[in-house]
Amino acid sequence: MRRTLFTQDHEDFRGLVRDYLTRRVVPEYEDWRRAGLVPRELFTAMGELGILGTSVPEQYGGGGQHDYRYNVVIQEETARAGVTLGGLRTHLDVVVPYFLGLADAEQRARWFPGLASGALYTAIAMSEPGTGSDLAGIATKAVREGDHYILDGAKTFITGGYHADLVIVAARTAHDPDNRRAGMTLLVVEKGMPGFAVGRRLEKLGLPTQDTVELSFDQVRVPVANRLGEEGVAFSYLGRNLAQERLAIAVGAVAQTRAAIELTTTYVRDRVVFGKPVAHFQNTKFELAAVVTELEAAQAFLDAAIVALVAGELDPADAAKTKLFCTEVQGRVIDRCLQLHGGYGYILESPIARLYADARVTRIYGGTSEVLKTIVSKSLGL
């Protein structure tokens, strides 16, 4: 079905991204995948091309485009190229919006040029070993001493944390037993601050180039000037960008689903079984007809949600519905695509096997499918 989501400006941007990925990323990607890490220089190079700074105001060297569709293009093109670029999605879709929404004038002058140029790469540290999705249970603490906060604690499952130059850390600056959500503050920790340590890179089922790490903070002196927003009200900030965070996961899910179907269609045309291509069997035709129909339904659902987000009208329940539907479709469709690959689909050198492994986490992070169903049910008054 014809999509009407993008303008010519978006398509021109798509050509820039596609050309860069084809020339500079795809030829080296297998080495990065085996190393389990993309090079830090990748983000600087993408920044210099103007790929990373589209949302940063022009006065700081960015594109000044408050338009999420540019981020959509990046995700669609990386999926098309068969690559994942570390924690780039988290940097662009999750972390940068916190800076855009909360940074004061001094912080904008200090950090925004680097965000636009790719000189600064970011991560956000919320999850802890003992809290998981229970953000109100955060134990990392920050005690104010004059012009600094003394930060102590540990974080885990931090995407992009290995390369990050700036890490937004959610810490408890006050304790209220009657209100667990009160007393949280966002502090920006900079690479190299004494007491800040990046721990081991966590081995995951999928997304091998995504640098997911543990972080620790031992008496880290963070200047008050590095606080984002007001003290003690960070829990309310954490919910501001949830709709976009969840939509970003849905964007990747649909783009990767499309890539899986294209891979599978090519494979069944070329693979010969019992003297004829697998594509000639009725079961193959029916399976692909079913999954491409699911894909188009997910794409239409997603595009409508993107339009609502760009217009500032996407509410939390609709974002939850979108992520829930698109990631569940991704899981079903890629499983069926792998089945059509037969034994080859189970071999890790096969692109479909990697897509299968990568897909599993989308129903977990950014809100599990079960959490999203709870949000949707509450919107029904249940």
N, C-alpha and C positions, 0 to 999 in steps of 0.2 A: 504494500500500500504506500502511496506517495505521502511523504512526511512534509509538513509545512512549518516545522519548528525553527528552521535556520534561515538567516538572511545571506546575502552574498558575502558580507563581511565575515560571517562565520565560516562560509565555505572557503574563502581565501585563507583564513586562519588554519582551516583543516589542511589545505595544501601545504602550508608551511610546516605543520606538525608532521604530516605524512612523509614529506621529503626528508626531514631531519631523522625521523625514525628509520626510514629505509636506508639512508646513507651512513648514519653514524651509530645507530643502536643495534639493528638486526645483525650486522656482520660480527659484532662483538658479544652479542647477548649470551650465546652458549657458554662462553668463558665466565661471564658474570654469574650465570646460573650455577655453574659448578663451584664457583667461589662462594656462593651464597650471599653476594653483596654487589650492588652496583657502585661504580666509583663516584666519589664525592664530586669530581669535576663535571659529571653529567649535569648536575643542577646549575652549575655556573654557566655552562655552555647553553643550556636551555634558557636561562635568564638573559643572557646576552642577545639571544634571538628574539626576545620579547614574549616568549611562550609562558613564562611563569608570572609575570607582573601585570597581567591584564586588569586585575581588580584594584591595583595600587593607584592612588591618585597621580595624575600627570606631574604635579609639582615635585614629586619624589622620583620621577623617572619611570613611572608605570604607565599603563594604558588608559587608566581612568574609566574603565568599562565595568559598571556595576551590573554585570550580566553573566549569570551562572552558565549560560549556554557555551561559553568558551571553555569552561571546565569539562562540560559534557563532551565537547569535541576531542579533548585530550584523552579522555577515557575510552571513547569509541575508537580512536586511532591506535592506541596502545593495544587494545584487544584485537583489532584487525591485524596488527603486526605480530601478534603472538608473543608480546613481551609484557612484563610488569616492572615498573620503575621504582623499586624500593617502596618508600613511604610517601611517594609524591602525591597520591590522592589525599592522604591524611594532611600533608602540609598545605595543599591548596584548598581543600574542601572543608577541613575541620579547624586547623590552627590559624591560618591567615585571617579568617573572619573574626576571630577573637581580637587580634591586633587591630583590624579595621574598625571594630565596634567599640573597643575599650581604651585604646592607647590615647594618652593626652598629647598635647602639642610637642612637648620635649621628646617624648618617646617616638612620636611619628618622625621627627627630624633625625633621631638617632637610628631607628631601625628600618623605616620604610624604604630608603634607597637600597639597602641590602636585600630586602624582600623582593624588590623589583628586579634587581640585577642578578639574583641567584647567589650573591655573596653570603646571604644568610639563609639557612635551611632550618626548619622548625619541627618540633614535636610537642605533644601535650601529655602530661603525666597525671593520670587520675587513678587508674586501677592499682590496687595494692594486693600483696599476697593473701591477706585475710579478708578482703572486702568484695572482690569481684564486681558485680553490678551494683552493689549497695554503696553508692557514693556518699550517702549520709554517714557511713561507718568509717570514713577516712581517718587514719590515725597519724599520718605525717603531720608534724606540728611545726609552727613557726612562732617564735617568741620575739617581740620587738624590744630592741635595745638601742635607743637613740635613733640614729638615721639608718639602722639596719634591722633586718629580721634574722634570727638565728634558726636555720632550717635543719630539721632532723627527721629521718624516715626513709622509707624504701618504696619503690614503685615497680610494677611488673607489667608485662605485655605492652611495652611502650614502642609503638611503631615509629620508625624513623629515629629512634633514640641514639643509635650508634653514630650517625653522621651529624646530628642536630647541633647547630650553633646556639640556638635559643630553645629552651624547654619551658613551657608554661606548666607550673607545678601547682596542683590544688593541695593546699595545706590548711590545717586547723589552727586558727589564731585565737580562738576562744571556745569554751566548752559550755553548752547549755543542755543539761540532762532532760529538760522538758521540750527541747526543740533541736533534734539531731541535725537539722539542715542549717541551723544558724552557726555563725562563727567560722566559715570557710573563706579563704582568701586565695587569689591567684597571684603567684610570684613568678617572674621570668628569671630563670637561672641560666647563666651564660657558660658556655664551654670554657673550661680552665679555671673556674672558681674553686679555690681550695676547699676540699671536703666533698666535692661533687665527683662521683665516680660512675662510669658506665660499666656495667657488669657483662655477663656472658650474653652472647646472641642465642636466642632460644631456637632450637630445632623444631620445625613445625611440619605438619602433614603436607601442606602446600605453601604457595607463595615463597619460594626459597630465596628470592632476591630481596624480600622485604625484611629490613633490619629491625627485628623485634627483640627488644633487650630488657634487662633489668637495670634499674637505676638506684643509686643510694646517695643519701645526703647526710653527712656527718659534720654538724656544726658549721654549715655553709652560711657565710655572711652575705645576705642578699640585700642590696640597697633598697630603701623604701622607694626610691625612684624607679625601681623595677617592678613595683606592684601594678597590676592591671586592674583598673577599676577601684571601687571602694573596698575597705577592709570589712570582712565578715559577711559579705553578701554574695559570695561566689556561687553558691548553689543556684541562685536565680540566673546567673550568667550562663551556667552550664546547660540550662534548658533552652537558651535563646536560639542556638544554632542546630538544635537536634533535628529539625525538619530537613535542613540541607544535608546534615551528616547522613541521615538515613536515605535520603534521596540519592546521594552520591554512591552509596552501596548498591542501590537498585540500578543506577546507570551502568555500573560495572557489570552487574549480574546480567542485564539484558545484552550488553555489548559482547560479553563472553559467550552467552547463549547463541547469539548470531554467529560468532566465530566457530563454535562447535558444530552448528548445522552446516555451515559452508565446508568445513573440513570433512564432515561425514558424507555430504553429497558428492564431493570429489572422490572420496575413498571408494564409495560403493559403485561408482561408475567405472573405476579402474580395477577393482578387485574381482577376479574371476573365480567362481566356485561352481563345481559340477558343469563346467564347460560354458558358463555364461556369467556376465557381470552380476554382482549382488544386486545392483539397481534394478535388474529385470524381474526379480521376485516380487510377488504381490505384497508380501509382508513388509519388505523394504519400502515400497511405495507408500503403503498405508502408514507406516511408522513416521516417515519423513513428512507426510502430509499432516499428520497429527501434531508433530512437534513444531512445524513452521506455523501452524495456526495458533498454537500457544504462544509462540514468539511474537507474532503480530499483535495478539491481544495484549501481551505484556508491554510491547512497545507503545501502543496507543494509550494505555493506562499511564505509562511513565511520561510520555510526552505531554499529556494533559497536566500531570503533576508539575512538570518543569515549567510550563506556562504559568501555572498558579504561583510557583515559587518566585519566578522573575517578576510577577506582578505584586508580590508581597502578600499573597492570599492563601498560601498553603498552610493549612492548620495541622497540628500534631497528629490528629487521627487519620487524616488523609495521607500524611507522610508515612505513618505506620502501615496503613493498608497497602501503599505502593511498595514499600520494602518487603512486606510479608508476601505479597503476590509474586513480585518479580523474582525474589530469591527462591521461593518454592518452585516456581516454573524452571528456574535455572537448574535446581537439583534434579528435577524429574527429567528434563530434556537432555541434559548432558549424560545422565545415566543411560538413557535410551540410545543416545548417539554412541556411547562407548560400546554398548551391546552390539551395535551394527558393525563395529570394527572387529568383533571377535577377539581372539587371543592377542592380536596386536594392540588392541586398546588397553590391555592390562600392563603393557611394557612402558616403563617410565620415559623412555626416549620418544614415545608417541605423544604428539601434541594433545590428543584427546585425553590421555591419562593425566597430563598436567592440568588441563582444564577441570577435570573431574576432582582432582585433589584440591585445587585452588577454590573450587566452588563450595566446599563443605563449610567453610568458616562464615560465609555470608549470612547464614541463618543463625549465627551466634553473635558476632560482634555488631555494635551499633544498636543493640536491642535484640534479644533472641526472638524467635517466632512466637514463643509463648508469651513473652512480655508484650509484644506488639498486639497479640490477640486480646490481652487484658486492656490495652489502651483503646482498641477499637470497641470492645464491649462496653467500656465506660462511656464512650461517645453515644452509645445506644441507651444510656440510662440504666445499665444493668450493674 
